[in-house]
Amino acid sequence: MIKNNLIFIGLSHLSLNYGVTAAKKYSSIHFIDFKKKIDTFEKKELIYDEPKLNNYLNKYKKKIVFSSKLPLINKNTILFLAIDVKTYKNNKSNYSYINKLLKFINLKIVEKNIPLIIMSQVQPNFTRKVDWPIKKLYYQVETLVFGNAINRAENPERIIVGTFDGNKARDKNYLRYLNTFKCNSLFMKYEEAELCKMFINSYLVANVSLTNNLANICKKLNLNWFKPKKALMLDKRIGEYAYLNPGLGISGGNLERDIVNLNKINKQLKINSSLFSVFLKESNNQKKWLVRIINTLIRKKLLTQKNKVGLIGISYKENTNSLKNSPSLILLSKLKNFNLYCYDKILIKNSSELINIKWQNLETILKECDIIFIMHNENKINNILRKINLIQNKKIIIDPYNNIEPNIINHLKYYDSL
């Protein structure tokens, strides 16, 4: 067991997932934030849903402390600033909370002779301006994914670290931490690492945007996108892990935030390219598909006040409670005057923030609703639909992520987003 004391400043999805996985190897993990936030979390009023997270919190609870006060700082302390940076409605970054935490650190820690690792999502040149000795200051790129964060925190493909001069980190405690992972550590300047986070997300957004356009070509030609998709997955230059499932643009906040920031940098540097604007425009256009499909159903009198409407999945994707930029919020707004029933296996447990929603279980929605929007990939959906007389029921299913099996689609009035 490694005896370094790891302190994560800022209680967030980011800090929790890196912190609890570190508890497997380290003897002491502290999560520090202002009292109101710590109290809210301990009362279970602030919840970060993530597979395996609660199991890890329970398993290593003897090593983990939540507090609004810093523990004793000594030579074995490693300090992480790991708060998720919030965004405004226009997806621009809001740095007010991270700056508040930095001020707290500077006031409470007089002798700054321990490593401070910033993991929050920040713009280029942010880290270099932090008031901390540069030889003890690092920026580490986080590459978590909602719904798979624990696994990615434990098993990163590589670790990207920014240092003041672009050379290998010099702090022995931090190097020991990096060496606990079975992957390469890449060292570069602060600004290169900060941009690297944005560049990674921009590749993912480009992938999503291209996939939606290619799949749309197949749809217009009455062809099956999944056959070309399989061929693309087998191409080593593209690969099986590429974002090749069509959908409703980009959601969750992180990808949008980085594209907005890159677009801003693009304009500041007077680079004559509309690429990042195109990504945002494409994403917004994909999300408008939901509005177009609802308008079509109303115009054809297939959607009326008499119909029971079901919505499966409210968070921006399955296995998370994040609602940031979720396409389902469009549906909740557009269908608020209809007879709407909702299911979300995570949010239904914690529905206080969505108090006006009429919740129903998955099977009842699939059996009793006339029109069903399937926004999450739930394994049970196809099994339940097989047991229903779909020809007699004449259900309408809107399935933008193509979760329904082809043999079931034949018995439905079916809409997808391709």
ROKE-169429 format. One record per residue (C-alpha): residue number from 1; residue in three letters; x, y, z. Coordinates in Angstrom, 3 decimals. Layout:
+-----+------+----------+----------+----------+
!  nr ! rest !     east !    north !       up !
+-----+------+----------+----------+----------+
! NUM !  ala !        X !        Y !        Z !
...
+-----+------+----------+----------+----------+
This chain:
+-----+------+----------+----------+----------+
!  nr ! rest !     east !    north !       up !
+-----+------+----------+----------+----------+
!   1 !  met !    0.000 !    0.000 !    0.000 !
!   2 !  ile !    1.421 !    3.390 !   -1.046 !
!   3 !  lys !    1.508 !    5.853 !    1.856 !
!   4 !  asn !    1.191 !    9.104 !   -0.076 !
!   5 !  asn !   -1.758 !   11.277 !    0.951 !
!   6 !  leu !   -3.870 !   12.184 !   -2.107 !
!   7 !  ile !   -6.070 !   15.266 !   -1.755 !
!   8 !  phe !   -8.689 !   16.018 !   -4.410 !
!   9 !  ile !   -9.813 !   19.641 !   -4.291 !
!  10 !  gly !  -13.324 !   20.033 !   -5.690 !
!  11 !  leu !  -16.055 !   17.430 !   -5.305 !
!  12 !  ser !  -17.209 !   16.370 !   -8.763 !
!  13 !  his !  -17.721 !   13.417 !  -11.089 !
!  14 !  leu !  -14.107 !   13.924 !  -12.182 !
!  15 !  ser !  -12.523 !   13.920 !   -8.707 !
!  16 !  leu !  -14.655 !   11.080 !   -7.342 !
!  17 !  asn !  -13.799 !    8.631 !  -10.108 !
!  18 !  tyr !  -10.063 !    9.302 !  -10.001 !
!  19 !  gly !  -10.091 !    9.384 !   -6.208 !
!  20 !  val !  -11.925 !    6.125 !   -5.512 !
!  21 !  thr !   -9.791 !    4.221 !   -8.028 !
!  22 !  ala !   -6.640 !    5.609 !   -6.370 !
!  23 !  ala !   -7.958 !    4.266 !   -3.045 !
!  24 !  lys !   -7.134 !    0.748 !   -4.294 !
!  25 !  lys !   -3.425 !    1.594 !   -4.080 !
!  26 !  tyr !   -3.126 !    4.534 !   -1.684 !
!  27 !  ser !   -3.681 !    4.575 !    2.069 !
!  28 !  ser !   -5.388 !    7.977 !    2.336 !
!  29 !  ile !   -7.756 !    9.838 !   -0.008 !
!  30 !  his !   -9.317 !   13.202 !    0.899 !
!  31 !  phe !  -12.079 !   14.975 !   -1.036 !
!  32 !  ile !  -12.158 !   18.668 !   -0.112 !
!  33 !  asp !  -14.787 !   21.246 !   -1.032 !
!  34 !  phe !  -16.728 !   24.039 !    0.623 !
!  35 !  lys !  -18.935 !   22.961 !    3.534 !
!  36 !  lys !  -22.265 !   23.436 !    1.747 !
!  37 !  lys !  -21.272 !   21.096 !   -1.074 !
!  38 !  ile !  -19.793 !   18.453 !    1.237 !
!  39 !  asp !  -22.936 !   18.516 !    3.422 !
!  40 !  thr !  -25.187 !   18.258 !    0.367 !
!  41 !  phe !  -23.228 !   15.233 !   -0.892 !
!  42 !  glu !  -23.227 !   13.453 !    2.476 !
!  43 !  lys !  -26.997 !   13.986 !    2.787 !
!  44 !  lys !  -27.283 !   12.280 !   -0.628 !
!  45 !  glu !  -28.851 !   15.390 !   -2.127 !
!  46 !  leu !  -25.960 !   15.656 !   -4.586 !
!  47 !  ile !  -25.562 !   12.418 !   -6.530 !
!  48 !  tyr !  -23.034 !   11.389 !   -9.162 !
!  49 !  asp !  -24.411 !    8.248 !  -10.790 !
!  50 !  glu !  -21.716 !    6.110 !  -12.352 !
!  51 !  pro !  -21.422 !    2.294 !  -12.623 !
!  52 !  lys !  -19.225 !    0.872 !   -9.824 !
!  53 !  leu !  -18.725 !    4.269 !   -8.130 !
!  54 !  asn !  -20.878 !    3.512 !   -5.067 !
!  55 !  asn !  -19.302 !    0.066 !   -4.766 !
!  56 !  tyr !  -15.835 !    1.637 !   -4.630 !
!  57 !  leu !  -16.950 !    4.296 !   -2.148 !
!  58 !  asn !  -18.256 !    1.562 !    0.169 !
!  59 !  lys !  -15.334 !   -0.795 !   -0.359 !
!  60 !  tyr !  -12.663 !    1.803 !    0.462 !
!  61 !  lys !  -14.641 !    3.985 !    2.889 !
!  62 !  lys !  -12.064 !    3.512 !    5.673 !
!  63 !  lys !   -9.456 !    5.241 !    3.498 !
!  64 !  ile !  -11.703 !    8.032 !    2.214 !
!  65 !  val !  -12.537 !   11.315 !    3.942 !
!  66 !  phe !  -14.967 !   14.039 !    2.796 !
!  67 !  ser !  -14.312 !   17.391 !    4.437 !
!  68 !  ser !  -14.365 !   21.163 !    4.046 !
!  69 !  lys !  -11.040 !   21.394 !    5.887 !
!  70 !  leu !   -7.640 !   20.467 !    4.511 !
!  71 !  pro !   -5.853 !   17.644 !    6.338 !
!  72 !  leu !   -2.262 !   17.965 !    7.525 !
!  73 !  ile !   -0.005 !   18.730 !    4.558 !
!  74 !  asn !    3.327 !   16.918 !    4.559 !
!  75 !  lys !    6.073 !   15.916 !    2.119 !
!  76 !  asn !    4.041 !   12.887 !    0.980 !
!  77 !  thr !    0.991 !   14.915 !   -0.062 !
!  78 !  ile !   -0.159 !   15.087 !   -3.688 !
!  79 !  leu !   -2.745 !   17.763 !   -4.452 !
!  80 !  phe !   -5.227 !   17.427 !   -7.332 !
!  81 !  leu !   -7.536 !   20.224 !   -8.480 !
!  82 !  ala !  -10.207 !   18.097 !  -10.141 !
!  83 !  ile !  -13.452 !   20.020 !  -10.407 !
!  84 !  asp !  -15.588 !   19.655 !  -13.537 !
!  85 !  val !  -15.740 !   23.080 !  -15.193 !
!  86 !  lys !  -19.351 !   24.146 !  -15.653 !
!  87 !  thr !  -20.592 !   25.829 !  -18.805 !
!  88 !  tyr !  -23.093 !   28.563 !  -19.531 !
!  89 !  lys !  -26.131 !   27.841 !  -21.739 !
!  90 !  asn !  -24.070 !   28.743 !  -24.824 !
!  91 !  asn !  -21.470 !   26.079 !  -23.818 !
!  92 !  lys !  -18.818 !   28.671 !  -22.891 !
!  93 !  ser !  -16.694 !   27.699 !  -19.886 !
!  94 !  asn !  -17.438 !   29.214 !  -16.483 !
!  95 !  tyr !  -14.239 !   29.371 !  -14.412 !
!  96 !  ser !  -15.713 !   31.081 !  -11.327 !
!  97 !  tyr !  -15.754 !   27.927 !   -9.145 !
!  98 !  ile !  -12.300 !   26.673 !  -10.095 !
!  99 !  asn !  -10.887 !   30.155 !   -9.379 !
! 100 !  lys !  -12.653 !   30.131 !   -6.008 !
! 101 !  leu !  -11.013 !   26.784 !   -5.174 !
! 102 !  leu !   -7.585 !   28.045 !   -6.292 !
! 103 !  lys !   -7.976 !   31.038 !   -3.966 !
! 104 !  phe !   -8.886 !   28.623 !   -1.137 !
! 105 !  ile !   -5.769 !   26.525 !   -1.778 !
! 106 !  asn !   -3.483 !   29.553 !   -1.807 !
! 107 !  leu !   -4.918 !   30.880 !    1.457 !
! 108 !  lys !   -4.724 !   27.539 !    3.281 !
! 109 !  ile !   -1.348 !   26.252 !    2.034 !
! 110 !  val !    1.510 !   28.570 !    2.882 !
! 111 !  glu !    4.516 !   26.418 !    1.953 !
! 112 !  lys !    3.826 !   25.349 !   -1.606 !
! 113 !  asn !    6.415 !   22.575 !   -1.775 !
! 114 !  ile !    4.034 !   19.798 !   -2.862 !
! 115 !  pro !    2.836 !   18.948 !   -6.377 !
! 116 !  leu !   -0.418 !   20.535 !   -7.564 !
! 117 !  ile !   -1.957 !   18.689 !  -10.506 !
! 118 !  ile !   -4.768 !   20.466 !  -12.351 !
! 119 !  met !   -7.161 !   18.025 !  -14.013 !
! 120 !  ser !  -10.075 !   20.375 !  -14.735 !
! 121 !  gln !  -10.989 !   21.228 !  -18.322 !
! 122 !  val !   -9.328 !   24.606 !  -18.940 !
! 123 !  gln !   -8.316 !   26.885 !  -21.803 !
! 124 !  pro !   -4.689 !   27.218 !  -23.019 !
! 125 !  asn !   -2.471 !   29.326 !  -20.716 !
! 126 !  phe !   -4.736 !   28.794 !  -17.683 !
! 127 !  thr !   -2.286 !   26.529 !  -15.830 !
! 128 !  arg !    0.732 !   28.769 !  -16.391 !
! 129 !  lys !   -1.101 !   31.650 !  -14.681 !
! 130 !  val !   -1.844 !   29.626 !  -11.531 !
! 131 !  asp !   -0.049 !   30.962 !   -8.455 !
! 132 !  trp !    2.107 !   27.928 !   -7.647 !
! 133 !  pro !    5.851 !   27.096 !   -8.072 !
! 134 !  ile !    6.113 !   26.001 !  -11.701 !
! 135 !  lys !    8.380 !   23.046 !  -10.915 !
! 136 !  lys !    5.609 !   21.667 !   -8.698 !
! 137 !  leu !    2.710 !   22.579 !  -11.010 !
! 138 !  tyr !    1.306 !   20.125 !  -13.577 !
! 139 !  tyr !   -1.654 !   19.779 !  -15.900 !
! 140 !  gln !   -2.995 !   16.243 !  -16.428 !
! 141 !  val !   -5.538 !   15.603 !  -19.184 !
! 142 !  glu !   -8.614 !   13.709 !  -18.027 !
! 143 !  thr !  -10.266 !   11.416 !  -20.573 !
! 144 !  leu !  -13.223 !   10.038 !  -18.641 !
! 145 !  val !  -16.467 !    9.024 !  -20.317 !
! 146 !  phe !  -19.819 !    9.179 !  -18.506 !
! 147 !  gly !  -21.010 !    5.634 !  -17.911 !
! 148 !  asn !  -17.496 !    4.161 !  -18.159 !
! 149 !  ala !  -15.528 !    6.540 !  -15.942 !
! 150 !  ile !  -14.219 !    4.065 !  -13.348 !
! 151 !  asn !  -12.765 !    1.791 !  -16.008 !
! 152 !  arg !  -11.119 !    4.696 !  -17.844 !
! 153 !  ala !   -9.703 !    6.137 !  -14.621 !
! 154 !  glu !   -8.177 !    2.763 !  -13.762 !
! 155 !  asn !   -7.020 !    1.783 !  -17.246 !
! 156 !  pro !   -6.085 !    4.854 !  -19.325 !
! 157 !  glu !   -4.662 !    4.294 !  -22.828 !
! 158 !  arg !   -1.984 !    6.863 !  -21.973 !
! 159 !  ile !   -1.538 !    9.725 !  -19.529 !
! 160 !  ile !   -0.924 !   13.222 !  -20.907 !
! 161 !  val !    0.930 !   15.609 !  -18.588 !
! 162 !  gly !    1.723 !   19.278 !  -19.095 !
! 163 !  thr !    4.829 !   20.728 !  -17.436 !
! 164 !  phe !    6.270 !   24.255 !  -17.496 !
! 165 !  asp !    9.019 !   23.333 !  -19.986 !
! 166 !  gly !    7.522 !   20.286 !  -21.712 !
! 167 !  asn !    9.981 !   17.883 !  -20.103 !
! 168 !  lys !    9.361 !   14.950 !  -17.764 !
! 169 !  ala !    7.768 !   15.751 !  -14.393 !
! 170 !  arg !   10.401 !   16.217 !  -11.691 !
! 171 !  asp !    8.411 !   15.592 !   -8.534 !
! 172 !  lys !    9.143 !   12.089 !   -7.202 !
! 173 !  asn !    5.764 !   11.596 !   -5.540 !
! 174 !  tyr !    3.872 !   12.533 !   -8.685 !
! 175 !  leu !    6.107 !   10.297 !  -10.825 !
! 176 !  arg !    5.408 !    7.425 !   -8.439 !
! 177 !  tyr !    1.680 !    8.099 !   -8.905 !
! 178 !  leu !    2.041 !    8.052 !  -12.708 !
! 179 !  asn !    4.028 !    4.818 !  -12.577 !
! 180 !  thr !    1.140 !    3.002 !  -10.860 !
! 181 !  phe !   -0.620 !    2.976 !  -14.245 !
! 182 !  lys !    0.297 !    0.380 !  -16.877 !
! 183 !  cys !    0.568 !    2.846 !  -19.734 !
! 184 !  asn !    2.861 !    5.474 !  -21.197 !
! 185 !  ser !    3.026 !    8.984 !  -19.802 !
! 186 !  leu !    3.439 !   11.692 !  -22.434 !
! 187 !  phe !    4.995 !   14.986 !  -21.313 !
! 188 !  met !    4.508 !   18.300 !  -23.074 !
! 189 !  lys !    4.116 !   21.998 !  -22.254 !
! 190 !  tyr !    1.112 !   23.172 !  -20.253 !
! 191 !  glu !   -0.519 !   24.752 !  -23.290 !
! 192 !  glu !    0.025 !   21.676 !  -25.468 !
! 193 !  ala !   -1.631 !   19.447 !  -22.861 !
! 194 !  glu !   -4.535 !   21.870 !  -22.366 !
! 195 !  leu !   -5.127 !   21.946 !  -26.119 !
! 196 !  cys !   -4.728 !   18.169 !  -26.327 !
! 197 !  lys !   -7.931 !   17.706 !  -24.324 !
! 198 !  met !   -9.797 !   19.936 !  -26.792 !
! 199 !  phe !   -8.182 !   18.251 !  -29.802 !
! 200 !  ile !   -9.247 !   14.786 !  -28.617 !
! 201 !  asn !  -12.853 !   15.933 !  -28.273 !
! 202 !  ser !  -12.773 !   17.696 !  -31.649 !
! 203 !  tyr !  -11.778 !   14.401 !  -33.323 !
! 204 !  leu !  -14.719 !   12.701 !  -31.613 !
! 205 !  val !  -17.100 !   15.454 !  -32.736 !
! 206 !  ala !  -15.780 !   15.217 !  -36.307 !
! 207 !  asn !  -16.389 !   11.470 !  -36.152 !
! 208 !  val !  -19.984 !   11.947 !  -34.950 !
! 209 !  ser !  -20.731 !   14.627 !  -37.561 !
! 210 !  leu !  -19.319 !   12.568 !  -40.433 !
! 211 !  thr !  -21.139 !    9.415 !  -39.306 !
! 212 !  asn !  -24.499 !   11.206 !  -39.261 !
! 213 !  asn !  -23.948 !   12.549 !  -42.777 !
! 214 !  leu !  -22.798 !    9.220 !  -44.228 !
! 215 !  ala !  -25.675 !    7.353 !  -42.599 !
! 216 !  asn !  -28.093 !    9.911 !  -44.022 !
! 217 !  ile !  -26.818 !    9.167 !  -47.549 !
! 218 !  cys !  -27.606 !    5.487 !  -46.989 !
! 219 !  lys !  -31.068 !    6.347 !  -45.709 !
! 220 !  lys !  -31.886 !    8.529 !  -48.715 !
! 221 !  leu !  -30.795 !    5.701 !  -51.052 !
! 222 !  asn !  -32.845 !    3.151 !  -49.060 !
! 223 !  leu !  -29.670 !    1.268 !  -48.112 !
! 224 !  asn !  -28.578 !   -0.347 !  -44.844 !
! 225 !  trp !  -25.970 !    1.829 !  -43.043 !
! 226 !  phe !  -24.889 !   -1.090 !  -40.847 !
! 227 !  lys !  -23.206 !   -2.925 !  -43.730 !
! 228 !  pro !  -20.800 !   -0.050 !  -44.609 !
! 229 !  lys !  -20.409 !    0.563 !  -40.855 !
! 230 !  lys !  -19.079 !   -2.983 !  -40.373 !
! 231 !  ala !  -16.575 !   -2.447 !  -43.196 !
! 232 !  leu !  -15.390 !    0.821 !  -41.611 !
! 233 !  met !  -14.937 !   -0.846 !  -38.227 !
! 234 !  leu !  -12.644 !   -3.435 !  -39.801 !
! 235 !  asp !  -10.410 !   -0.741 !  -41.317 !
! 236 !  lys !   -7.422 !   -0.303 !  -38.978 !
! 237 !  arg !   -7.218 !    3.389 !  -39.870 !
! 238 !  ile !  -10.739 !    3.859 !  -38.492 !
! 239 !  gly !  -11.314 !    0.898 !  -36.199 !
! 240 !  glu !  -13.912 !   -0.824 !  -34.050 !
! 241 !  tyr !  -13.932 !    1.937 !  -31.420 !
! 242 !  ala !  -14.798 !    4.761 !  -33.814 !
! 243 !  tyr !  -18.011 !    6.716 !  -33.239 !
! 244 !  leu !  -19.985 !    5.009 !  -36.012 !
! 245 !  asn !  -23.469 !    4.964 !  -34.482 !
! 246 !  pro !  -25.682 !    7.718 !  -35.921 !
! 247 !  gly !  -27.507 !    9.889 !  -33.421 !
! 248 !  leu !  -28.716 !   13.322 !  -32.433 !
! 249 !  gly !  -25.526 !   15.363 !  -32.511 !
! 250 !  ile !  -23.268 !   15.948 !  -29.517 !
! 251 !  ser !  -24.502 !   16.150 !  -25.906 !
! 252 !  gly !  -23.240 !   16.007 !  -22.342 !
! 253 !  gly !  -21.522 !   19.398 !  -22.333 !
! 254 !  asn !  -17.871 !   18.352 !  -22.584 !
! 255 !  leu !  -17.624 !   17.975 !  -26.356 !
! 256 !  glu !  -19.689 !   21.099 !  -26.956 !
! 257 !  arg !  -17.551 !   23.108 !  -24.515 !
! 258 !  asp !  -14.317 !   22.184 !  -26.264 !
! 259 !  ile !  -15.673 !   22.887 !  -29.752 !
! 260 !  val !  -16.897 !   26.313 !  -28.580 !
! 261 !  asn !  -13.441 !   26.999 !  -27.089 !
! 262 !  leu !  -11.648 !   25.896 !  -30.259 !
! 263 !  asn !  -13.960 !   28.059 !  -32.333 !
! 264 !  lys !  -13.074 !   31.000 !  -30.082 !
! 265 !  ile !   -9.329 !   30.292 !  -30.417 !
! 266 !  asn !   -9.791 !   29.922 !  -34.173 !
! 267 !  lys !  -11.236 !   33.445 !  -34.348 !
! 268 !  gln !   -8.637 !   34.930 !  -31.983 !
! 269 !  leu !   -5.820 !   33.567 !  -34.154 !
! 270 !  lys !   -7.634 !   34.850 !  -37.266 !
! 271 !  ile !   -7.625 !   31.420 !  -38.862 !
! 272 !  asn !   -9.979 !   31.590 !  -41.804 !
! 273 !  ser !  -11.892 !   28.358 !  -41.215 !
! 274 !  ser !  -15.521 !   27.630 !  -40.406 !
! 275 !  leu !  -14.811 !   24.008 !  -39.398 !
! 276 !  phe !  -15.749 !   24.274 !  -35.713 !
! 277 !  ser !  -18.811 !   26.380 !  -36.535 !
! 278 !  val !  -19.857 !   23.624 !  -38.935 !
! 279 !  phe !  -19.558 !   21.006 !  -36.179 !
! 280 !  leu !  -21.854 !   23.037 !  -33.917 !
! 281 !  lys !  -24.303 !   23.720 !  -36.739 !
! 282 !  glu !  -24.424 !   20.012 !  -37.691 !
! 283 !  ser !  -25.053 !   19.002 !  -34.083 !
! 284 !  asn !  -27.877 !   21.524 !  -33.657 !
! 285 !  asn !  -29.440 !   20.396 !  -36.926 !
! 286 !  gln !  -29.438 !   16.754 !  -35.787 !
! 287 !  lys !  -31.195 !   17.674 !  -32.536 !
! 288 !  lys !  -33.883 !   19.576 !  -34.461 !
! 289 !  trp !  -34.856 !   16.239 !  -36.033 !
! 290 !  leu !  -36.889 !   15.492 !  -32.912 !
! 291 !  val !  -38.939 !   18.663 !  -33.370 !
! 292 !  arg !  -39.439 !   17.875 !  -37.046 !
! 293 !  ile !  -40.632 !   14.345 !  -36.297 !
! 294 !  ile !  -43.093 !   15.556 !  -33.631 !
! 295 !  asn !  -44.467 !   18.165 !  -36.032 !
! 296 !  thr !  -44.862 !   15.468 !  -38.689 !
! 297 !  leu !  -46.780 !   13.194 !  -36.306 !
! 298 !  ile !  -49.070 !   16.053 !  -35.263 !
! 299 !  arg !  -49.672 !   17.105 !  -38.869 !
! 300 !  lys !  -50.604 !   13.525 !  -39.825 !
! 301 !  lys !  -52.860 !   13.355 !  -36.738 !
! 302 !  leu !  -50.870 !   10.381 !  -35.451 !
! 303 !  leu !  -50.029 !   12.314 !  -32.269 !
! 304 !  thr !  -53.046 !   13.756 !  -30.458 !
! 305 !  gln !  -54.061 !   14.555 !  -26.876 !
! 306 !  lys !  -55.736 !   11.135 !  -26.700 !
! 307 !  asn !  -52.493 !    9.238 !  -27.246 !
! 308 !  lys !  -50.327 !    7.835 !  -24.481 !
! 309 !  val !  -46.745 !    8.897 !  -25.199 !
! 310 !  gly !  -43.725 !    7.131 !  -23.692 !
! 311 !  leu !  -40.193 !    8.486 !  -23.309 !
! 312 !  ile !  -37.446 !    5.991 !  -22.485 !
! 313 !  gly !  -34.272 !    7.749 !  -21.343 !
! 314 !  ile !  -33.982 !   11.346 !  -20.145 !
! 315 !  ser !  -30.296 !   11.854 !  -19.325 !
! 316 !  tyr !  -28.082 !   12.593 !  -22.326 !
! 317 !  lys !  -27.112 !    8.904 !  -22.502 !
! 318 !  glu !  -27.622 !    5.724 !  -20.484 !
! 319 !  asn !  -25.712 !    5.047 !  -17.224 !
! 320 !  thr !  -25.424 !    8.699 !  -16.211 !
! 321 !  asn !  -27.629 !   11.242 !  -14.471 !
! 322 !  ser !  -26.252 !   14.164 !  -16.501 !
! 323 !  leu !  -28.955 !   16.170 !  -18.284 !
! 324 !  lys !  -26.525 !   18.618 !  -19.909 !
! 325 !  asn !  -27.739 !   19.331 !  -23.466 !
! 326 !  ser !  -29.754 !   16.103 !  -23.459 !
! 327 !  pro !  -31.972 !   15.761 !  -26.573 !
! 328 !  ser !  -34.684 !   14.377 !  -24.288 !
! 329 !  leu !  -35.099 !   17.839 !  -22.756 !
! 330 !  ile !  -36.389 !   18.938 !  -26.169 !
! 331 !  leu !  -39.010 !   16.190 !  -25.964 !
! 332 !  leu !  -40.020 !   17.098 !  -22.405 !
! 333 !  ser !  -40.562 !   20.681 !  -23.503 !
! 334 !  lys !  -42.331 !   19.862 !  -26.779 !
! 335 !  leu !  -44.583 !   17.171 !  -25.295 !
! 336 !  lys !  -45.411 !   18.777 !  -21.932 !
! 337 !  asn !  -49.074 !   19.220 !  -22.868 !
! 338 !  phe !  -49.470 !   15.604 !  -23.970 !
! 339 !  asn !  -50.155 !   12.474 !  -21.940 !
! 340 !  leu !  -46.449 !   11.720 !  -21.407 !
! 341 !  tyr !  -44.925 !    8.911 !  -19.312 !
! 342 !  cys !  -41.176 !    8.587 !  -18.720 !
! 343 !  tyr !  -38.654 !    5.948 !  -17.767 !
! 344 !  asp !  -34.966 !    6.353 !  -16.894 !
! 345 !  lys !  -33.432 !    3.636 !  -14.731 !
! 346 !  ile !  -31.071 !    6.067 !  -12.976 !
! 347 !  leu !  -33.103 !    9.270 !  -12.780 !
! 348 !  ile !  -36.275 !    7.499 !  -11.642 !
! 349 !  lys !  -34.415 !    6.752 !   -8.370 !
! 350 !  asn !  -33.696 !   10.436 !   -7.855 !
! 351 !  ser !  -36.530 !   12.267 !   -9.468 !
! 352 !  ser !  -36.739 !   15.362 !   -7.227 !
! 353 !  glu !  -35.177 !   17.632 !   -9.850 !
! 354 !  leu !  -37.675 !   16.352 !  -12.434 !
! 355 !  ile !  -40.694 !   16.477 !  -10.174 !
! 356 !  asn !  -43.245 !   17.256 !  -12.900 !
! 357 !  ile !  -42.468 !   14.080 !  -14.799 !
! 358 !  lys !  -44.948 !   11.189 !  -14.698 !
! 359 !  trp !  -42.754 !    8.135 !  -14.127 !
! 360 !  gln !  -43.649 !    4.639 !  -15.276 !
! 361 !  asn !  -41.782 !    1.343 !  -15.518 !
! 362 !  leu !  -40.243 !    0.198 !  -18.791 !
! 363 !  glu !  -42.600 !   -2.713 !  -19.493 !
! 364 !  thr !  -45.756 !   -0.638 !  -18.937 !
! 365 !  ile !  -44.543 !    2.091 !  -21.287 !
! 366 !  leu !  -43.751 !   -0.417 !  -24.046 !
! 367 !  lys !  -47.066 !   -2.249 !  -23.636 !
! 368 !  glu !  -49.497 !    0.611 !  -23.068 !
! 369 !  cys !  -48.115 !    3.682 !  -24.858 !
! 370 !  asp !  -49.143 !    4.369 !  -28.452 !
! 371 !  ile !  -46.090 !    6.462 !  -29.352 !
! 372 !  ile !  -42.692 !    5.704 !  -27.828 !
! 373 !  phe !  -39.444 !    7.681 !  -28.033 !
! 374 !  ile !  -36.460 !    5.421 !  -27.316 !
! 375 !  met !  -33.561 !    7.627 !  -26.254 !
! 376 !  his !  -31.497 !    5.033 !  -24.360 !
! 377 !  asn !  -30.197 !    1.619 !  -25.276 !
! 378 !  glu !  -31.980 !   -0.668 !  -22.820 !
! 379 !  asn !  -31.308 !   -4.392 !  -23.203 !
! 380 !  lys !  -34.853 !   -5.388 !  -22.201 !
! 381 !  ile !  -36.654 !   -3.325 !  -24.861 !
! 382 !  asn !  -36.444 !   -5.847 !  -27.724 !
! 383 !  asn !  -37.370 !   -8.772 !  -25.449 !
! 384 !  ile !  -40.496 !   -6.963 !  -24.230 !
! 385 !  leu !  -41.543 !   -5.902 !  -27.743 !
! 386 !  arg !  -41.313 !   -9.507 !  -28.982 !
! 387 !  lys !  -44.057 !  -10.463 !  -26.516 !
! 388 !  ile !  -46.460 !   -7.777 !  -27.749 !
! 389 !  asn !  -48.829 !   -8.211 !  -30.686 !
! 390 !  leu !  -47.340 !   -5.279 !  -32.581 !
! 391 !  ile !  -49.560 !   -5.687 !  -35.666 !
! 392 !  gln !  -52.698 !   -5.361 !  -33.579 !
! 393 !  asn !  -51.314 !   -2.583 !  -31.334 !
! 394 !  lys !  -50.089 !   -0.435 !  -34.263 !
! 395 !  lys !  -47.425 !    1.271 !  -32.180 !
! 396 !  ile !  -45.330 !    4.167 !  -33.428 !
! 397 !  ile !  -41.703 !    4.043 !  -32.305 !
! 398 !  ile !  -39.165 !    6.817 !  -32.723 !
! 399 !  asp !  -35.705 !    5.301 !  -32.360 !
! 400 !  pro !  -32.927 !    7.811 !  -33.229 !
! 401 !  tyr !  -30.135 !    5.546 !  -31.951 !
! 402 !  asn !  -31.311 !    2.404 !  -33.780 !
! 403 !  asn !  -31.868 !    0.217 !  -30.744 !
! 404 !  ile !  -34.751 !   -1.820 !  -32.200 !
! 405 !  glu !  -33.882 !   -5.055 !  -33.989 !
! 406 !  pro !  -34.728 !   -5.224 !  -37.753 !
! 407 !  asn !  -37.206 !   -8.121 !  -37.422 !
! 408 !  ile !  -39.256 !   -6.071 !  -34.927 !
! 409 !  ile !  -39.148 !   -2.897 !  -37.029 !
! 410 !  asn !  -41.149 !   -4.638 !  -39.759 !
! 411 !  his !  -44.225 !   -4.675 !  -37.475 !
! 412 !  leu !  -44.036 !   -1.000 !  -36.429 !
! 413 !  lys !  -44.573 !    2.454 !  -37.772 !
! 414 !  tyr !  -40.934 !    3.302 !  -37.271 !
! 415 !  tyr !  -38.860 !    6.464 !  -37.430 !
! 416 !  asp !  -35.101 !    6.786 !  -37.011 !
! 417 !  ser !  -32.856 !    9.840 !  -37.351 !
! 418 !  leu !  -30.856 !    8.693 !  -40.371 !
+-----+------+----------+----------+----------+
